[in-house]
Protein backbone atom coordinates (compact mmCIF):
# COMPACT_ATOMS: atom_id res chain seq x y z
CA UNK A 1 0.00 0.00 0.00
CA UNK A 2 1.18 3.51 -0.78
CA UNK A 3 0.54 6.76 1.10
CA UNK A 4 -2.73 7.43 -0.76
CA UNK A 5 -4.04 3.98 0.15
CA UNK A 6 -3.22 4.58 3.82
CA UNK A 7 -4.77 8.06 3.71
CA UNK A 8 -7.96 6.48 2.40
CA UNK A 9 -7.85 3.70 5.02
CA UNK A 10 -7.36 6.20 7.88
CA UNK A 11 -10.16 8.41 6.50
CA UNK A 12 -12.68 5.54 6.80
CA UNK A 13 -12.99 5.84 10.60
CA UNK A 14 -12.44 8.54 13.24
CA UNK A 15 -9.73 6.30 14.78
CA UNK A 16 -8.43 3.29 12.88
CA UNK A 17 -6.55 1.78 15.84
CA UNK A 18 -6.90 2.14 19.59
CA UNK A 19 -5.86 5.41 21.24
CA UNK A 20 -3.94 3.34 23.80
CA UNK A 21 -0.35 2.19 23.18
CA UNK A 22 0.38 -1.30 21.96
CA UNK A 23 0.71 -3.48 25.06
CA UNK A 24 4.11 -4.89 24.06
CA UNK A 25 5.40 -1.37 23.43
CA UNK A 26 4.09 -0.22 26.82
CA UNK A 27 5.54 -3.28 28.59
CA UNK A 28 9.05 -2.86 27.17
CA UNK A 29 9.34 0.94 26.98
CA UNK A 30 8.21 1.34 30.60
CA UNK A 31 11.37 -0.55 31.63
CA UNK A 32 13.66 1.97 29.88
CA UNK A 33 14.97 5.33 31.08
CA UNK A 34 13.24 8.09 29.04
CA UNK A 35 15.34 9.95 26.49
CA UNK A 36 14.89 10.65 22.79
CA UNK A 37 12.63 8.30 20.83
CA UNK A 38 11.83 7.78 17.16
CA UNK A 39 8.53 6.07 16.25
CA UNK A 40 8.77 4.76 12.67
CA UNK A 41 5.47 4.44 10.77
CA UNK A 42 3.76 6.01 13.79
CA UNK A 43 0.28 6.05 12.24
CA UNK A 44 -2.22 7.98 14.35
CA UNK A 45 0.39 8.45 17.07
CA UNK A 46 -0.86 6.21 19.87
CA UNK A 47 2.61 4.91 20.82
CA UNK A 48 4.38 8.25 20.23
CA UNK A 49 1.89 10.21 22.35
CA UNK A 50 2.02 7.60 25.13
CA UNK A 51 5.83 7.72 25.16
CA UNK A 52 5.72 11.52 25.40
CA UNK A 53 3.40 11.15 28.39
CA UNK A 54 6.09 8.94 29.97
CA UNK A 55 8.71 11.68 29.59
CA UNK A 56 10.26 10.76 26.24
CA UNK A 57 11.18 13.42 23.66
CA UNK A 58 9.49 11.81 20.65
CA UNK A 59 9.65 12.15 16.89
CA UNK A 60 7.00 10.22 14.95
CA UNK A 61 7.24 9.65 11.20
CA UNK A 62 4.58 8.36 8.81
CA UNK A 63 3.81 8.81 5.13
CA UNK A 64 0.06 9.21 5.64
CA UNK A 65 -0.84 12.88 6.00
CA UNK A 66 -4.25 11.88 7.39
CA UNK A 67 -2.59 9.81 10.14
CA UNK A 68 -0.06 12.53 10.96
CA UNK A 69 -2.83 15.13 11.31
CA UNK A 70 -4.69 12.79 13.68
CA UNK A 71 -1.48 12.16 15.64
CA UNK A 72 -0.93 15.89 16.05
CA UNK A 73 -4.51 16.26 17.26
CA UNK A 74 -4.09 13.43 19.77
CA UNK A 75 -0.91 15.03 21.15
CA UNK A 76 -2.68 18.39 21.60
CA UNK A 77 -5.71 16.71 23.18
CA UNK A 78 -3.52 14.86 25.67
CA UNK A 79 -1.29 17.87 26.38
CA UNK A 80 2.07 16.56 25.18
CA UNK A 81 4.62 17.68 22.61
CA UNK A 82 5.60 15.28 19.84
CA UNK A 83 7.41 16.20 16.64
CA UNK A 84 5.40 14.51 13.87
CA UNK A 85 6.88 14.29 10.38
CA UNK A 86 4.88 13.50 7.22
CA UNK A 87 7.49 11.60 5.19
CA UNK A 88 8.25 8.31 3.47
CA UNK A 89 10.70 6.38 5.65
CA UNK A 90 12.38 4.98 2.56
CA UNK A 91 13.77 8.47 1.85
CA UNK A 92 13.63 10.27 5.22
CA UNK A 93 16.73 10.69 7.39
CA UNK A 94 16.83 12.03 10.98
CA UNK A 95 19.18 14.78 12.13
CA UNK A 96 20.58 12.78 15.06
CA UNK A 97 20.53 9.28 16.63
CA UNK A 98 17.94 8.31 19.25
CA UNK A 99 17.94 6.54 22.60
CA UNK A 100 15.01 4.43 21.36
CA UNK A 101 13.95 3.53 17.84
CA UNK A 102 10.49 1.93 17.73
CA UNK A 103 9.24 -0.12 14.81
CA UNK A 104 5.66 -1.20 15.54
CA UNK A 105 3.76 -3.05 12.81
CA UNK A 106 5.83 -1.82 9.88
CA UNK A 107 5.57 -4.54 7.23
CA UNK A 108 7.59 -4.08 4.06
CA UNK A 109 8.54 -6.47 1.26
CA UNK A 110 12.18 -7.20 0.58
CA UNK A 111 14.47 -5.46 -0.17
CA UNK A 112 12.71 -2.50 1.51
CA UNK A 113 12.51 -4.33 4.85
CA UNK A 114 16.25 -5.01 5.02
CA UNK A 115 17.09 -1.44 3.95
CA UNK A 116 14.69 -0.03 6.54
CA UNK A 117 16.19 -2.16 9.31
CA UNK A 118 19.71 -1.16 8.27
CA UNK A 119 18.74 2.50 8.51
CA UNK A 120 16.81 2.03 11.77
CA UNK A 121 19.69 0.26 13.50
CA UNK A 122 22.07 3.04 12.41
CA UNK A 123 19.77 5.60 14.11
CA UNK A 124 20.20 3.97 17.56
CA UNK A 125 22.52 6.03 19.77
CA UNK A 126 25.25 4.40 21.88
CA UNK A 127 23.53 2.77 24.86
CA UNK A 128 20.18 3.07 23.05
CA UNK A 129 17.62 0.46 22.07
CA UNK A 130 15.64 -0.70 19.08
CA UNK A 131 12.23 -2.21 19.83
CA UNK A 132 10.42 -4.08 17.07
CA UNK A 133 6.84 -5.37 17.28
CA UNK A 134 5.26 -6.95 14.21
CA UNK A 135 2.71 -9.49 13.06
CA UNK A 136 4.32 -12.94 13.23
CA UNK A 137 4.35 -15.15 10.15
CA UNK A 138 3.28 -18.16 12.25
CA UNK A 139 -0.26 -16.75 12.45
CA UNK A 140 -0.44 -15.21 8.97
CA UNK A 141 -4.01 -14.37 8.05
CA UNK A 142 -5.22 -14.20 11.66
CA UNK A 143 -4.17 -10.58 12.14
CA UNK A 144 -2.31 -8.09 9.99
CA UNK A 145 -1.29 -8.34 6.36
CA UNK A 146 -2.15 -11.68 4.73
CA UNK A 147 1.13 -11.81 2.76
CA UNK A 148 3.61 -13.97 4.73
CA UNK A 149 6.51 -12.38 2.83
CA UNK A 150 6.09 -9.11 4.77
CA UNK A 151 5.49 -10.64 8.21
CA UNK A 152 8.08 -11.09 10.95
CA UNK A 153 9.57 -13.97 12.89
CA UNK A 154 12.10 -13.77 15.73
CA UNK A 155 14.96 -15.18 13.65
CA UNK A 156 14.51 -12.62 10.85
CA UNK A 157 14.19 -9.75 13.32
CA UNK A 158 17.39 -10.81 15.13
CA UNK A 159 19.27 -11.27 11.85
CA UNK A 160 18.26 -7.79 10.69
CA UNK A 161 19.36 -6.19 13.97
CA UNK A 162 22.81 -5.82 12.39
CA UNK A 163 25.50 -4.80 14.85
CA UNK A 164 23.09 -4.31 17.75
CA UNK A 165 23.11 -6.73 20.68
CA UNK A 166 19.82 -8.65 20.64
CA UNK A 167 18.49 -8.84 24.20
CA UNK A 168 15.55 -11.02 23.14
CA UNK A 169 13.60 -11.91 20.01
CA UNK A 170 10.47 -13.97 20.56
CA UNK A 171 6.90 -14.64 19.51
CA UNK A 172 4.23 -13.46 21.95
CA UNK A 173 0.50 -14.27 21.87
CA UNK A 174 -2.03 -11.49 21.46
CA UNK A 175 -5.82 -11.71 21.40
CA UNK A 176 -7.36 -10.05 18.34
CA UNK A 177 -10.56 -7.99 18.16
CA UNK A 178 -12.33 -11.12 16.91
CA UNK A 179 -11.22 -13.17 19.92
CA UNK A 180 -8.67 -15.22 18.00
CA UNK A 181 -5.10 -15.60 19.21
CA UNK A 182 -2.38 -14.18 16.97
CA UNK A 183 1.36 -14.09 17.50
CA UNK A 184 3.52 -10.99 17.35
CA UNK A 185 7.28 -10.95 16.95
CA UNK A 186 8.82 -8.78 19.66
CA UNK A 187 12.53 -7.93 19.66
CA UNK A 188 14.58 -5.63 21.85
CA UNK A 189 18.15 -4.88 20.83
CA UNK A 190 20.76 -2.50 22.24
CA UNK A 191 23.77 -0.63 20.94
CA UNK A 192 26.64 -0.94 23.42
CA UNK A 193 28.03 2.34 24.80
C-alpha positions as CSV (number, residue, x, y, z in Angstrom):
1,X,0.0,0.0,0.0
2,X,1.2,3.5,-0.8
3,X,0.5,6.8,1.1
4,X,-2.7,7.4,-0.8
5,X,-4.0,4.0,0.1
6,X,-3.2,4.6,3.8
7,X,-4.8,8.1,3.7
8,X,-8.0,6.5,2.4
9,X,-7.8,3.7,5.0
10,X,-7.4,6.2,7.9
11,X,-10.2,8.4,6.5
12,X,-12.7,5.5,6.8
13,X,-13.0,5.8,10.6
14,X,-12.4,8.5,13.2
15,X,-9.7,6.3,14.8
16,X,-8.4,3.3,12.9
17,X,-6.5,1.8,15.8
18,X,-6.9,2.1,19.6
19,X,-5.9,5.4,21.2
20,X,-3.9,3.3,23.8
21,X,-0.4,2.2,23.2
22,X,0.4,-1.3,22.0
23,X,0.7,-3.5,25.1
24,X,4.1,-4.9,24.1
25,X,5.4,-1.4,23.4
26,X,4.1,-0.2,26.8
27,X,5.5,-3.3,28.6
28,X,9.0,-2.9,27.2
29,X,9.3,0.9,27.0
30,X,8.2,1.3,30.6
31,X,11.4,-0.6,31.6
32,X,13.7,2.0,29.9
33,X,15.0,5.3,31.1
34,X,13.2,8.1,29.0
35,X,15.3,10.0,26.5
36,X,14.9,10.7,22.8
37,X,12.6,8.3,20.8
38,X,11.8,7.8,17.2
39,X,8.5,6.1,16.2
40,X,8.8,4.8,12.7
41,X,5.5,4.4,10.8
42,X,3.8,6.0,13.8
43,X,0.3,6.1,12.2
44,X,-2.2,8.0,14.3
45,X,0.4,8.5,17.1
46,X,-0.9,6.2,19.9
47,X,2.6,4.9,20.8
48,X,4.4,8.3,20.2
49,X,1.9,10.2,22.3
50,X,2.0,7.6,25.1
51,X,5.8,7.7,25.2
52,X,5.7,11.5,25.4
53,X,3.4,11.1,28.4
54,X,6.1,8.9,30.0
55,X,8.7,11.7,29.6
56,X,10.3,10.8,26.2
57,X,11.2,13.4,23.7
58,X,9.5,11.8,20.7
59,X,9.7,12.1,16.9
60,X,7.0,10.2,15.0
61,X,7.2,9.7,11.2
62,X,4.6,8.4,8.8
63,X,3.8,8.8,5.1
64,X,0.1,9.2,5.6
65,X,-0.8,12.9,6.0
66,X,-4.2,11.9,7.4
67,X,-2.6,9.8,10.1
68,X,-0.1,12.5,11.0
69,X,-2.8,15.1,11.3
70,X,-4.7,12.8,13.7
71,X,-1.5,12.2,15.6
72,X,-0.9,15.9,16.0
73,X,-4.5,16.3,17.3
74,X,-4.1,13.4,19.8
75,X,-0.9,15.0,21.1
76,X,-2.7,18.4,21.6
77,X,-5.7,16.7,23.2
78,X,-3.5,14.9,25.7
79,X,-1.3,17.9,26.4
80,X,2.1,16.6,25.2
81,X,4.6,17.7,22.6
82,X,5.6,15.3,19.8
83,X,7.4,16.2,16.6
84,X,5.4,14.5,13.9
85,X,6.9,14.3,10.4
86,X,4.9,13.5,7.2
87,X,7.5,11.6,5.2
88,X,8.3,8.3,3.5
89,X,10.7,6.4,5.6
90,X,12.4,5.0,2.6
91,X,13.8,8.5,1.8
92,X,13.6,10.3,5.2
93,X,16.7,10.7,7.4
94,X,16.8,12.0,11.0
95,X,19.2,14.8,12.1
96,X,20.6,12.8,15.1
97,X,20.5,9.3,16.6
98,X,17.9,8.3,19.2
99,X,17.9,6.5,22.6
100,X,15.0,4.4,21.4
101,X,13.9,3.5,17.8
102,X,10.5,1.9,17.7
103,X,9.2,-0.1,14.8
104,X,5.7,-1.2,15.5
105,X,3.8,-3.0,12.8
106,X,5.8,-1.8,9.9
107,X,5.6,-4.5,7.2
108,X,7.6,-4.1,4.1
109,X,8.5,-6.5,1.3
110,X,12.2,-7.2,0.6
111,X,14.5,-5.5,-0.2
112,X,12.7,-2.5,1.5
113,X,12.5,-4.3,4.9
114,X,16.3,-5.0,5.0
115,X,17.1,-1.4,4.0
116,X,14.7,0.0,6.5
117,X,16.2,-2.2,9.3
118,X,19.7,-1.2,8.3
119,X,18.7,2.5,8.5
120,X,16.8,2.0,11.8
121,X,19.7,0.3,13.5
122,X,22.1,3.0,12.4
123,X,19.8,5.6,14.1
124,X,20.2,4.0,17.6
125,X,22.5,6.0,19.8
126,X,25.3,4.4,21.9
127,X,23.5,2.8,24.9
128,X,20.2,3.1,23.1
129,X,17.6,0.5,22.1
130,X,15.6,-0.7,19.1
131,X,12.2,-2.2,19.8
132,X,10.4,-4.1,17.1
133,X,6.8,-5.4,17.3
134,X,5.3,-7.0,14.2
135,X,2.7,-9.5,13.1
136,X,4.3,-12.9,13.2
137,X,4.4,-15.2,10.1
138,X,3.3,-18.2,12.3
139,X,-0.3,-16.8,12.5
140,X,-0.4,-15.2,9.0
141,X,-4.0,-14.4,8.0
142,X,-5.2,-14.2,11.7
143,X,-4.2,-10.6,12.1
144,X,-2.3,-8.1,10.0
145,X,-1.3,-8.3,6.4
146,X,-2.2,-11.7,4.7
147,X,1.1,-11.8,2.8
148,X,3.6,-14.0,4.7
149,X,6.5,-12.4,2.8
150,X,6.1,-9.1,4.8
151,X,5.5,-10.6,8.2
152,X,8.1,-11.1,10.9
153,X,9.6,-14.0,12.9
154,X,12.1,-13.8,15.7
155,X,15.0,-15.2,13.6
156,X,14.5,-12.6,10.9
157,X,14.2,-9.8,13.3
158,X,17.4,-10.8,15.1
159,X,19.3,-11.3,11.9
160,X,18.3,-7.8,10.7
161,X,19.4,-6.2,14.0
162,X,22.8,-5.8,12.4
163,X,25.5,-4.8,14.9
164,X,23.1,-4.3,17.7
165,X,23.1,-6.7,20.7
166,X,19.8,-8.6,20.6
167,X,18.5,-8.8,24.2
168,X,15.6,-11.0,23.1
169,X,13.6,-11.9,20.0
170,X,10.5,-14.0,20.6
171,X,6.9,-14.6,19.5
172,X,4.2,-13.5,21.9
173,X,0.5,-14.3,21.9
174,X,-2.0,-11.5,21.5
175,X,-5.8,-11.7,21.4
176,X,-7.4,-10.1,18.3
177,X,-10.6,-8.0,18.2
178,X,-12.3,-11.1,16.9
179,X,-11.2,-13.2,19.9
180,X,-8.7,-15.2,18.0
181,X,-5.1,-15.6,19.2
182,X,-2.4,-14.2,17.0
183,X,1.4,-14.1,17.5
184,X,3.5,-11.0,17.3
185,X,7.3,-11.0,16.9
186,X,8.8,-8.8,19.7
187,X,12.5,-7.9,19.7
188,X,14.6,-5.6,21.9
189,X,18.1,-4.9,20.8
190,X,20.8,-2.5,22.2
191,X,23.8,-0.6,20.9
192,X,26.6,-0.9,23.4
193,X,28.0,2.3,24.8
